[in-house]
Amino acid sequence: MTNEVNPFESLQEQIDDAAAFLDARPDEIERLKYPERVLETNLTVELDDGSTEVFRAYRSQFNGDRGPYKGGIRYHPGVDSAEVKALSGWMVYKCAAVGIPYGGGKGGIAVNPNDLSESELERLTRAFATELRPFIGADRDIPAPDVNTGQREMNWIKDTYETLENTTEPGVITGKAIESGGSAGRVEATGRSVMLVSREAFDYLGWDISEATVAIQGYGNAGSVAAALLDDLGANIVAVSDSSGAIHNPDGMDASAVKDHKLETGTVSGYEEATESMTNEDLLTMDVDLLVPAALENAIDERLAREVSADIIVEAANGPLTPNADEVLADSDVHVFPDILANAGGVTVSYFEWVQNRQRFHWTEQRVNDELERIITEAFEDLVDVYESADVPNFRTAMYVVAIRRVLQSARESGVWA
């Protein structure tokens, strides 16, 4: 795995690749390659021992042509300006790909949350929420969970915002706990869309997913939920991994039991039904029918792509393949179904949560799941239509053509005002 590829440059290259198949002026495309604004701030937080520490934090608002900015907040030591700009851009095209009325945003704090106590994390989160206060709101910018954040952090941000604004505005943030205005089905949404895209991909290619072997790199929320749902379809989960390494059993493993083991021990390693341990790189190059990279960006670079043996890749993570890896895999006839569709379940159900907050009316989990399936399957059909009609080189470019057309249309209809 490499982290040397700049994810922001990868995003821009993906936009350029799609632009070759669009009727758009160069200036229109250039505008879609950069964020509208980026907040960079230092957060000074008191630690439990009375000392203070400074943390660097970011929020990128990429494009608001189709609606309020939307995107997660992650806590990770690798967070930097290039990463949040790339992720906010991917959010623009992810929302457009599935046709929901949002732009793209992303934020994060350069921190290892495992190094902080819960009270320190709360102070850090509330400090960031205070800095974000002038920029967020139900009609401006709506954050959500991401890597190493969840309902707890979203609840803290909501409470901080509402306290400072002296208002009640649950729609200021999504991914909240149910009793704080969250939506049923939100926790499982990203993994569910990965399963839906995998199912549609196998059906499109004329293959039987119930006979598929599956390897999943990254066994956090998205990876573990996708594994369980693919397991329900009859697929055989033969390998999974997390930051500690990978485990393998050629006869398959119970996805839910592996998740329970990780919850108990903090790692997938040591799961009793695994027959061998391996590295994450070993997992990524296994001969399986379906590979699901569900960790961080740049998991597969050009070198590693030459060793990939999977027939289908469905991207649960954001940007897990570098552009050069994409080219290698296309030449190798590996079918890659892109992140901006495959992991769009999270933002789609966040949209449902936002709608419910504004209506002050909660949907059932069945309704959430039914609406999510409709949106993802319709977006998959849009992807296939362009792939078959526009002579594009791969499914990623096809999905970007769909998404950028929608953003361009909104921009053109709004016009330029200065």
Sine and cosine of phi, psi and omega as CSV:
sin_phi,cos_phi,sin_psi,cos_psi,sin_omega,cos_omega
0.00,0.00,0.57,-0.82,0.02,-1.00
-0.80,-0.60,0.57,-0.82,0.12,-0.99
-0.91,-0.41,0.21,0.98,-0.08,-1.00
-0.99,0.17,-0.37,0.93,0.01,-1.00
-0.97,0.25,0.79,-0.62,-0.01,-1.00
-0.96,0.27,0.89,-0.46,-0.07,-1.00
-0.90,0.43,-0.50,0.86,0.02,-1.00
-0.92,0.40,-0.64,0.77,0.06,-1.00
-0.93,0.38,-0.56,0.83,0.07,-1.00
-0.88,0.47,-0.71,0.71,0.05,-1.00
-0.84,0.54,-0.74,0.67,-0.04,-1.00
-0.89,0.46,-0.59,0.80,0.04,-1.00
-0.92,0.39,-0.62,0.78,0.03,-1.00
-0.90,0.43,-0.62,0.78,0.05,-1.00
-0.91,0.42,-0.69,0.72,0.03,-1.00
-0.88,0.48,-0.64,0.77,0.02,-1.00
-0.86,0.51,-0.68,0.73,-0.01,-1.00
-0.95,0.30,-0.53,0.85,-0.06,-1.00
-0.87,0.50,-0.47,0.89,0.01,-1.00
-0.89,0.45,-0.30,0.95,-0.04,-1.00
-0.92,-0.38,0.28,0.96,-0.04,-1.00
-0.86,-0.50,0.53,-0.85,0.10,-0.99
-1.00,-0.01,0.99,0.12,-0.08,-1.00
-0.60,-0.80,0.56,-0.83,0.05,-1.00
-0.96,0.28,0.47,-0.88,0.03,-1.00
-0.83,0.56,-0.61,0.79,-0.01,-1.00
-0.93,0.38,-0.54,0.84,0.05,-1.00
-0.91,0.40,-0.68,0.73,0.01,-1.00
-0.93,0.38,-0.66,0.75,-0.02,-1.00
-0.86,0.51,-0.64,0.77,0.01,-1.00
-0.89,0.46,-0.50,0.86,-0.06,-1.00
-0.99,0.12,0.05,1.00,-0.06,-1.00
-0.97,-0.25,0.00,1.00,-0.06,-1.00
-0.71,-0.70,0.53,-0.85,0.05,-1.00
-0.95,0.32,0.43,-0.90,0.05,-1.00
-0.97,0.26,-0.56,0.83,0.07,-1.00
-0.31,-0.95,0.44,-0.90,0.05,-1.00
-0.70,-0.71,0.83,-0.56,0.11,-0.99
-1.00,0.00,0.80,-0.60,0.15,-0.99
-0.84,-0.54,0.80,-0.60,-0.10,-0.99
-0.59,-0.80,0.45,-0.89,0.10,-0.99
-0.97,-0.23,0.78,-0.62,0.00,-1.00
-0.96,-0.29,0.89,-0.46,0.05,-1.00
-0.99,-0.12,0.88,-0.48,-0.15,-0.99
-0.82,-0.57,0.71,-0.71,0.08,-1.00
-0.99,0.17,0.77,-0.63,0.03,-1.00
-1.00,0.02,0.16,-0.99,-0.09,-1.00
-0.89,0.45,-0.44,0.90,-0.02,-1.00
-1.00,0.05,0.10,0.99,0.03,-1.00
1.00,-0.06,-0.23,0.97,0.06,-1.00
-0.98,0.20,0.17,-0.99,0.04,-1.00
-0.86,-0.51,0.42,-0.91,0.06,-1.00
-0.65,-0.76,0.56,-0.83,-0.02,-1.00
-0.97,-0.26,0.75,-0.66,-0.01,-1.00
-0.86,-0.52,0.68,-0.74,0.03,-1.00
-1.00,0.05,0.74,-0.68,-0.06,-1.00
-0.72,-0.70,0.41,-0.91,-0.12,-0.99
-0.60,-0.80,0.46,-0.89,0.23,-0.97
-0.54,-0.84,0.86,-0.51,0.02,-1.00
-0.96,-0.30,0.76,-0.65,0.10,-0.99
-0.92,-0.38,0.95,-0.32,-0.25,-0.97
-1.00,0.03,-0.78,0.63,-0.07,-1.00
-0.37,-0.93,0.76,-0.65,-0.04,-1.00
-0.89,-0.45,0.39,0.92,-0.05,-1.00
-0.89,0.47,-0.55,0.83,-0.09,-1.00
-0.98,-0.20,-0.03,1.00,0.00,-1.00
0.48,-0.88,-0.17,-0.99,0.00,-1.00
-0.85,0.52,0.48,-0.88,0.08,-1.00
-0.90,0.43,0.58,-0.82,-0.06,-1.00
-0.58,-0.82,0.74,-0.67,0.05,-1.00
0.21,-0.98,0.30,-0.95,-0.16,-0.99
-0.98,0.19,0.10,-1.00,0.12,-0.99
-0.82,-0.57,0.82,-0.57,-0.01,-1.00
-0.90,-0.44,0.52,-0.85,0.10,-1.00
-0.92,-0.40,0.94,-0.35,-0.05,-1.00
-0.33,-0.94,0.60,-0.80,-0.01,-1.00
-0.87,0.50,-0.42,0.91,-0.06,-1.00
-1.00,0.06,0.02,1.00,-0.01,-1.00
-0.89,0.46,0.77,-0.64,0.10,-1.00
-0.49,-0.87,-0.02,-1.00,-0.08,-1.00
-0.89,0.45,-0.69,0.72,-0.03,-1.00
-0.88,0.47,-0.65,0.76,-0.03,-1.00
-0.91,0.42,-0.75,0.66,-0.06,-1.00
-0.93,0.36,-0.53,0.85,0.07,-1.00
-0.90,0.43,-0.70,0.71,0.03,-1.00
-0.88,0.47,-0.74,0.67,-0.05,-1.00
-0.90,0.43,-0.59,0.80,0.04,-1.00
-0.93,0.37,-0.57,0.82,0.07,-1.00
-0.92,0.39,-0.70,0.72,0.05,-1.00
-0.86,0.52,-0.55,0.84,0.02,-1.00
-0.92,0.40,-0.60,0.80,0.04,-1.00
-0.82,0.57,-0.78,0.63,-0.12,-0.99
-0.98,0.18,-0.42,0.91,0.12,-0.99
-0.91,0.41,-0.73,0.68,0.01,-1.00
-0.90,0.44,-0.66,0.75,0.02,-1.00
-0.93,0.38,-0.58,0.81,-0.02,-1.00
-0.87,0.50,-0.61,0.79,-0.02,-1.00
-0.98,-0.19,0.08,1.00,0.16,-0.99
0.97,0.26,0.45,0.90,0.05,-1.00
-0.99,-0.15,0.53,-0.85,-0.22,-0.97
-0.99,0.10,0.92,0.40,0.03,-1.00
-0.73,-0.68,0.39,-0.92,0.28,-0.96
-1.00,-0.08,-0.39,-0.92,-0.06,-1.00
-0.80,-0.60,0.68,-0.74,0.10,-1.00
-0.61,-0.79,0.28,-0.96,0.10,-0.99
-0.28,-0.96,0.54,-0.84,0.02,-1.00
-0.56,-0.83,0.15,-0.99,0.04,-1.00
-0.03,-1.00,0.21,-0.98,0.05,-1.00
-0.81,-0.59,0.73,-0.69,0.04,-1.00
-0.98,0.21,1.00,-0.04,-0.06,-1.00
-0.36,-0.93,0.55,-0.84,0.21,-0.98
-1.00,-0.09,0.96,-0.28,-0.09,-1.00
-0.89,0.45,-0.34,0.94,0.03,-1.00
-0.94,0.35,-0.28,0.96,0.01,-1.00
-1.00,0.10,-0.12,0.99,-0.08,-1.00
-0.90,-0.44,0.49,-0.87,0.12,-0.99
-0.97,0.24,0.17,-0.98,0.02,-1.00
-0.89,0.46,-0.65,0.76,0.01,-1.00
-0.92,0.40,-0.59,0.81,0.06,-1.00
-0.93,0.38,-0.64,0.76,0.06,-1.00
-0.89,0.45,-0.62,0.78,0.03,-1.00
-0.90,0.43,-0.70,0.71,0.02,-1.00
-0.89,0.45,-0.64,0.77,0.03,-1.00
-0.90,0.44,-0.72,0.69,-0.02,-1.00
-0.89,0.45,-0.68,0.73,-0.01,-1.00
-0.94,0.35,-0.54,0.84,0.08,-1.00
-0.90,0.44,-0.68,0.74,0.02,-1.00
-0.92,0.40,-0.67,0.74,0.02,-1.00
-0.86,0.50,-0.59,0.81,0.03,-1.00
-0.90,0.43,-0.65,0.76,0.04,-1.00
-0.93,0.36,-0.57,0.82,-0.02,-1.00
-0.97,0.23,-0.32,0.95,-0.15,-0.99
-0.74,0.68,-0.71,0.70,-0.03,-1.00
-0.94,0.34,-0.25,0.97,-0.16,-0.99
-0.96,-0.29,-0.28,0.96,-0.09,-1.00
-0.95,-0.31,0.22,-0.98,0.00,-1.00
0.37,-0.93,0.32,-0.95,-0.10,-1.00
-0.89,0.46,-0.36,0.93,0.04,-1.00
-0.92,-0.39,0.15,0.99,-0.04,-1.00
-0.87,-0.49,-0.90,0.44,-0.09,-1.00
-0.44,-0.90,0.80,-0.59,-0.16,-0.99
-0.85,-0.53,0.99,-0.14,0.02,-1.00
-0.94,0.35,0.13,-0.99,-0.03,-1.00
-0.36,-0.93,0.10,-0.99,0.04,-1.00
-0.95,0.32,0.35,-0.94,0.09,-1.00
-0.46,-0.89,-0.51,-0.86,-0.03,-1.00
-0.86,0.52,0.81,-0.58,0.07,-1.00
0.91,0.42,0.31,0.95,0.16,-0.99
-0.77,-0.64,0.33,-0.94,-0.04,-1.00
-0.34,-0.94,-0.44,-0.90,-0.06,-1.00
-0.85,0.53,-0.64,0.77,-0.04,-1.00
-0.85,0.52,-0.77,0.64,-0.03,-1.00
-0.92,0.39,-0.60,0.80,0.02,-1.00
-0.91,0.41,-0.63,0.78,0.05,-1.00
-0.88,0.47,-0.65,0.76,0.03,-1.00
-0.90,0.45,-0.67,0.74,0.00,-1.00
-0.91,0.41,-0.71,0.70,0.04,-1.00
-0.84,0.54,-0.74,0.68,-0.04,-1.00
-0.90,0.44,-0.66,0.75,0.01,-1.00
-0.89,0.46,-0.73,0.68,-0.02,-1.00
-0.88,0.47,-0.76,0.66,-0.05,-1.00
-0.91,0.43,-0.59,0.81,0.03,-1.00
-0.91,0.41,-0.73,0.68,-0.02,-1.00
-0.93,0.36,-0.55,0.84,0.00,-1.00
-1.00,0.02,-0.11,0.99,-0.02,-1.00
0.80,0.60,0.79,0.61,-0.07,-1.00
-0.52,-0.85,0.07,-1.00,0.18,-0.98
-0.88,-0.47,0.91,-0.41,-0.07,-1.00
-0.58,-0.81,0.96,0.28,-0.04,-1.00
-0.87,0.50,-0.45,0.90,-0.02,-1.00
-0.97,0.26,0.06,1.00,0.05,-1.00
-0.94,0.35,-0.33,0.95,-0.05,-1.00
-0.46,-0.89,0.46,-0.89,0.04,-1.00
-0.83,-0.55,0.16,-0.99,-0.09,-1.00
0.99,0.11,0.35,0.94,-0.01,-1.00
-0.98,0.18,0.24,-0.97,0.15,-0.99
-0.91,0.41,0.44,-0.90,-0.07,-1.00
-0.82,0.57,-0.72,0.70,-0.07,-1.00
-0.95,0.30,-0.17,0.99,0.07,-1.00
-0.97,-0.24,0.23,0.97,0.05,-1.00
0.97,-0.25,0.22,0.98,0.02,-1.00
-0.97,0.25,0.09,-1.00,-0.03,-1.00
-0.94,-0.35,0.62,-0.78,0.20,-0.98
-0.85,0.52,0.61,-0.79,0.06,-1.00
0.99,0.11,-0.06,1.00,-0.08,-1.00
-0.94,0.35,-0.66,0.75,-0.06,-1.00
-0.88,0.48,-0.60,0.80,-0.06,-1.00
-1.00,0.02,-0.07,1.00,-0.25,-0.97
-0.89,0.45,-0.70,0.72,-0.04,-1.00
-0.91,0.41,-0.73,0.68,0.06,-1.00
-0.88,0.47,-0.56,0.83,0.01,-1.00
-0.92,0.39,-0.66,0.75,0.02,-1.00
-0.93,0.37,-0.54,0.84,0.10,-1.00
-0.88,0.48,-0.69,0.72,0.04,-1.00
-0.89,0.46,-0.69,0.72,-0.04,-1.00
-0.90,0.45,-0.68,0.73,0.02,-1.00
-0.92,0.39,-0.63,0.77,0.06,-1.00
-0.87,0.49,-0.72,0.70,0.02,-1.00
-0.87,0.50,-0.73,0.69,0.00,-1.00
-0.91,0.41,-0.60,0.80,0.01,-1.00
-0.90,0.44,-0.72,0.69,0.02,-1.00
-0.90,0.45,-0.65,0.76,0.00,-1.00
-0.90,0.43,-0.68,0.73,0.00,-1.00
-0.88,0.47,-0.65,0.76,-0.03,-1.00
-0.99,0.13,-0.10,1.00,0.03,-1.00
0.98,0.21,0.44,0.90,-0.01,-1.00
-0.94,-0.33,0.37,-0.93,-0.05,-1.00
-0.99,-0.15,0.93,-0.36,-0.04,-1.00
-0.94,0.35,-0.38,0.92,0.00,-1.00
-0.94,0.33,-0.21,0.98,0.04,-1.00
-0.95,-0.33,0.16,0.99,-0.12,-0.99
-0.99,0.13,0.58,-0.82,0.21,-0.98
-1.00,-0.10,0.63,-0.78,-0.15,-0.99
-0.74,-0.68,0.70,-0.72,0.16,-0.99
-0.85,-0.52,0.71,-0.71,-0.06,-1.00
-0.82,-0.57,0.89,-0.45,0.04,-1.00
-1.00,-0.06,0.92,-0.39,-0.05,-1.00
0.97,-0.23,0.94,-0.33,-0.08,-1.00
-0.90,-0.44,0.71,0.70,0.16,-0.99
-0.99,0.11,-0.48,-0.88,-0.07,-1.00
-0.87,0.49,-0.81,0.59,-0.07,-1.00
-0.89,0.45,-0.73,0.69,-0.06,-1.00
-0.91,0.41,-0.69,0.73,-0.05,-1.00
-0.95,0.33,-0.62,0.79,0.04,-1.00
-0.92,0.39,-0.70,0.72,0.03,-1.00
-0.86,0.51,-0.67,0.74,0.00,-1.00
-0.87,0.49,-0.72,0.70,-0.02,-1.00
-0.90,0.43,-0.65,0.76,-0.03,-1.00
-0.95,0.30,-0.59,0.81,0.09,-1.00
-0.92,0.39,-0.61,0.79,0.09,-1.00
-0.85,0.53,-0.66,0.75,0.02,-1.00
-0.89,0.46,-0.48,0.88,0.03,-1.00
-0.99,0.16,-0.09,1.00,0.01,-1.00
0.98,-0.18,-0.05,1.00,0.03,-1.00
-0.91,0.41,0.41,-0.91,-0.09,-1.00
-0.96,-0.26,0.95,-0.31,-0.03,-1.00
-0.99,0.13,0.98,-0.22,-0.13,-0.99
-0.99,-0.15,-0.29,0.96,0.00,-1.00
-0.42,-0.91,0.63,-0.78,0.10,-1.00
-0.61,-0.79,0.32,-0.95,0.00,-1.00
-0.52,-0.86,0.29,-0.96,0.24,-0.97
-0.63,-0.78,-0.27,-0.96,-0.08,-1.00
-0.91,0.42,-0.30,0.95,-0.01,-1.00
-0.99,0.13,-0.29,0.96,-0.07,-1.00
0.70,-0.72,-0.16,-0.99,-0.09,-1.00
-0.85,-0.52,0.42,-0.91,0.08,-1.00
-0.80,-0.60,0.46,-0.89,-0.13,-0.99
-0.60,-0.80,0.64,-0.77,0.20,-0.98
-0.56,-0.83,0.92,-0.38,-0.07,-1.00
-0.88,0.47,-0.33,0.94,0.03,-1.00
-1.00,0.03,-0.07,1.00,0.03,-1.00
0.99,-0.16,0.36,-0.93,0.00,-1.00
-0.73,-0.69,0.45,-0.89,0.07,-1.00
-0.98,0.22,0.93,-0.36,-0.10,-0.99
-0.86,0.50,-0.66,0.75,-0.01,-1.00
-0.93,0.37,-0.60,0.80,0.02,-1.00
-0.92,0.39,-0.60,0.80,0.07,-1.00
-0.90,0.44,-0.66,0.75,0.03,-1.00
-0.89,0.45,-0.68,0.73,0.03,-1.00
-0.87,0.49,-0.65,0.76,0.03,-1.00
-0.88,0.47,-0.67,0.74,0.00,-1.00
-0.92,0.39,-0.62,0.78,0.03,-1.00
-0.89,0.45,-0.57,0.82,-0.02,-1.00
-0.98,0.21,-0.61,0.79,-0.15,-0.99
-0.93,-0.36,-0.27,0.96,-0.04,-1.00
1.00,0.05,0.04,1.00,-0.04,-1.00
-0.41,-0.91,0.41,-0.91,0.10,-0.99
-0.98,0.17,-0.34,0.94,-0.02,-1.00
-0.87,0.49,0.62,-0.78,0.01,-1.00
1.00,0.02,0.02,1.00,0.05,-1.00
-0.87,0.49,0.78,-0.63,-0.23,-0.97
-0.93,0.38,-0.43,0.90,-0.02,-1.00
-1.00,0.06,-0.11,0.99,0.06,-1.00
-0.96,0.29,0.67,-0.74,-0.02,-1.00
-1.00,-0.07,-0.30,0.95,0.03,-1.00
-0.37,-0.93,0.38,-0.92,0.12,-0.99
-0.97,-0.23,0.42,-0.91,0.03,-1.00
-0.44,-0.90,0.07,-1.00,0.04,-1.00
-1.00,0.03,0.26,-0.97,0.08,-1.00
-0.87,0.49,-0.59,0.80,0.01,-1.00
-0.91,0.42,-0.63,0.77,0.08,-1.00
-0.85,0.52,-0.69,0.73,-0.01,-1.00
-0.88,0.48,-0.68,0.73,-0.07,-1.00
-0.91,0.41,-0.33,0.94,-0.02,-1.00
-0.95,-0.33,0.21,0.98,0.02,-1.00
-0.92,0.40,0.49,-0.87,0.07,-1.00
-0.99,0.10,1.00,0.00,0.00,-1.00
-0.77,-0.64,0.26,-0.96,0.04,-1.00
-0.97,0.26,-0.61,0.79,-0.08,-1.00
-0.73,-0.68,0.80,-0.60,0.09,-1.00
-0.91,-0.41,0.77,-0.63,0.01,-1.00
-0.87,-0.49,0.99,-0.14,0.13,-0.99
-0.97,0.23,0.88,-0.47,-0.13,-0.99
-0.78,-0.63,0.47,0.88,0.00,-1.00
-0.95,-0.30,-0.90,-0.44,-0.07,-1.00
-0.93,-0.37,-0.07,-1.00,-0.01,-1.00
-0.91,0.41,0.35,-0.94,0.16,-0.99
0.86,0.51,0.53,0.85,0.02,-1.00
-0.92,0.40,-0.54,0.84,-0.03,-1.00
-0.84,-0.54,0.92,-0.40,0.05,-1.00
-0.98,-0.19,-0.09,-1.00,-0.07,-1.00
-0.86,0.52,-0.67,0.74,-0.02,-1.00
-0.90,0.45,-0.76,0.65,-0.05,-1.00
-0.93,0.37,-0.54,0.84,-0.01,-1.00
-0.86,0.51,-0.52,0.85,0.00,-1.00
-0.93,0.37,-0.29,0.96,-0.01,-1.00
-0.97,-0.24,-0.08,1.00,-0.01,-1.00
-0.91,0.41,0.74,-0.67,-0.03,-1.00
-0.90,-0.43,-0.01,1.00,0.00,-1.00
-0.93,0.36,0.46,-0.89,0.07,-1.00
-1.00,0.07,-0.58,0.81,-0.03,-1.00
-0.75,-0.66,0.66,-0.75,0.15,-0.99
-0.87,-0.50,0.79,-0.61,0.11,-0.99
-0.88,-0.47,0.88,-0.48,-0.18,-0.98
-1.00,0.07,0.96,-0.27,0.09,-1.00
-0.99,0.12,-0.51,0.86,0.05,-1.00
-0.99,0.11,0.23,-0.97,0.12,-0.99
-1.00,0.05,0.83,-0.55,0.09,-1.00
0.87,0.48,0.67,0.74,-0.04,-1.00
-0.96,0.26,-0.24,0.97,0.03,-1.00
-0.92,-0.40,0.68,-0.73,0.13,-0.99
-0.97,0.23,0.35,-0.93,0.04,-1.00
-0.84,0.54,-0.62,0.78,0.04,-1.00
-0.91,0.42,-0.59,0.81,0.07,-1.00
-0.90,0.44,-0.62,0.78,0.05,-1.00
-0.83,0.56,-0.71,0.71,-0.02,-1.00
-0.90,0.44,-0.68,0.74,0.01,-1.00
-0.89,0.46,-0.70,0.71,-0.05,-1.00
-0.93,0.37,-0.58,0.81,0.06,-1.00
-0.89,0.45,-0.67,0.74,0.03,-1.00
-0.91,0.41,-0.43,0.90,-0.02,-1.00
-1.00,-0.04,0.09,1.00,-0.01,-1.00
0.88,0.48,0.54,0.84,0.16,-0.99
-1.00,0.03,0.80,-0.61,-0.06,-1.00
-1.00,0.06,0.92,-0.39,-0.03,-1.00
-0.96,-0.29,0.87,-0.50,0.05,-1.00
-0.97,-0.23,0.86,-0.50,-0.34,-0.94
-0.97,0.25,0.38,-0.93,0.01,-1.00
-0.84,0.55,-0.62,0.78,-0.10,-1.00
-0.92,0.40,-0.21,0.98,0.20,-0.98
-0.96,-0.28,-0.76,0.65,-0.18,-0.98
-0.89,0.45,-0.62,0.78,-0.02,-1.00
-0.97,-0.23,0.32,0.95,-0.04,-1.00
-0.97,0.26,-0.07,1.00,0.03,-1.00
-0.87,0.49,-0.59,0.81,-0.02,-1.00
-0.88,0.47,-0.77,0.64,-0.03,-1.00
-0.95,0.31,-0.49,0.87,0.03,-1.00
-0.91,0.41,-0.72,0.70,0.02,-1.00
-0.96,0.27,-0.45,0.89,0.17,-0.98
-0.87,0.49,-0.64,0.77,0.08,-1.00
-0.88,0.48,-0.69,0.73,0.05,-1.00
-0.87,0.50,-0.65,0.76,0.02,-1.00
-0.88,0.48,-0.71,0.71,0.01,-1.00
-0.86,0.51,-0.70,0.72,0.03,-1.00
-0.88,0.47,-0.71,0.71,0.02,-1.00
-0.89,0.46,-0.64,0.76,0.03,-1.00
-0.88,0.47,-0.65,0.76,-0.04,-1.00
-0.96,0.29,-0.52,0.85,0.03,-1.00
-1.00,0.09,-0.26,0.97,-0.14,-0.99
0.82,0.57,0.70,0.71,-0.03,-1.00
-0.56,-0.83,0.82,-0.58,-0.07,-1.00
-1.00,-0.05,0.64,-0.76,0.07,-1.00
-1.00,-0.01,0.39,-0.92,0.14,-0.99
-0.97,0.25,0.36,-0.93,0.05,-1.00
-0.88,0.47,-0.57,0.82,0.02,-1.00
-0.89,0.46,-0.67,0.75,0.02,-1.00
-0.90,0.43,-0.68,0.73,0.03,-1.00
-0.85,0.53,-0.75,0.66,-0.05,-1.00
-0.92,0.40,-0.61,0.79,0.02,-1.00
-0.91,0.41,-0.70,0.71,0.00,-1.00
-0.91,0.41,-0.62,0.79,0.03,-1.00
-0.90,0.45,-0.70,0.71,0.00,-1.00
-0.88,0.47,-0.65,0.76,0.03,-1.00
-0.87,0.49,-0.73,0.68,-0.06,-1.00
-0.91,0.40,-0.70,0.71,-0.03,-1.00
-0.92,0.39,-0.68,0.74,-0.02,-1.00
-0.93,0.36,-0.59,0.81,0.07,-1.00
-0.92,0.39,-0.63,0.78,0.05,-1.00
-0.91,0.42,-0.60,0.80,0.05,-1.00
-0.89,0.45,-0.65,0.76,0.05,-1.00
-0.89,0.45,-0.64,0.77,0.06,-1.00
-0.88,0.47,-0.66,0.75,0.04,-1.00
-0.86,0.51,-0.76,0.65,-0.04,-1.00
-0.90,0.44,-0.64,0.77,0.00,-1.00
-0.84,0.54,-0.72,0.69,0.00,-1.00
-0.95,0.32,-0.65,0.76,-0.01,-1.00
-0.85,0.52,-0.63,0.78,-0.06,-1.00
-1.00,0.09,-0.34,0.94,-0.11,-0.99
-0.95,-0.30,-0.37,0.93,-0.15,-0.99
-0.97,-0.26,0.06,1.00,0.02,-1.00
0.84,0.55,0.63,0.77,0.04,-1.00
-0.99,0.15,0.39,-0.92,-0.10,-0.99
-0.98,0.21,-0.36,0.93,-0.07,-1.00
-0.35,-0.94,0.12,-0.99,-0.04,-1.00
-0.93,0.36,-0.52,0.86,0.00,-1.00
-0.89,0.46,-0.76,0.65,-0.01,-1.00
-0.87,0.49,-0.62,0.78,0.04,-1.00
-0.87,0.50,-0.69,0.73,-0.02,-1.00
-0.93,0.37,-0.59,0.81,0.06,-1.00
-0.92,0.39,-0.59,0.81,0.06,-1.00
-0.87,0.50,-0.73,0.69,0.05,-1.00
-0.84,0.54,-0.76,0.65,-0.11,-0.99
-0.93,0.37,-0.72,0.69,-0.06,-1.00
-0.92,0.39,-0.58,0.81,0.09,-1.00
-0.82,0.57,-0.68,0.74,-0.04,-1.00
-0.93,0.37,-0.66,0.76,0.03,-1.00
-0.92,0.40,-0.69,0.72,0.03,-1.00
-0.87,0.50,-0.67,0.74,0.00,-1.00
-0.88,0.48,-0.69,0.73,0.01,-1.00
-0.90,0.44,-0.67,0.74,0.00,-1.00
-0.90,0.44,-0.69,0.72,-0.01,-1.00
-0.91,0.41,-0.63,0.78,0.00,-1.00
-0.93,0.37,-0.51,0.86,0.02,-1.00
-0.98,0.22,-0.52,0.86,-0.04,-1.00
0.98,0.20,-0.06,-1.00,0.00,-1.00
-0.92,-0.40,0.82,-0.58,-0.01,-1.00
-0.79,-0.61,0.78,-0.63,0.02,-1.00
-0.51,-0.86,0.00,0.00,0.00,0.00
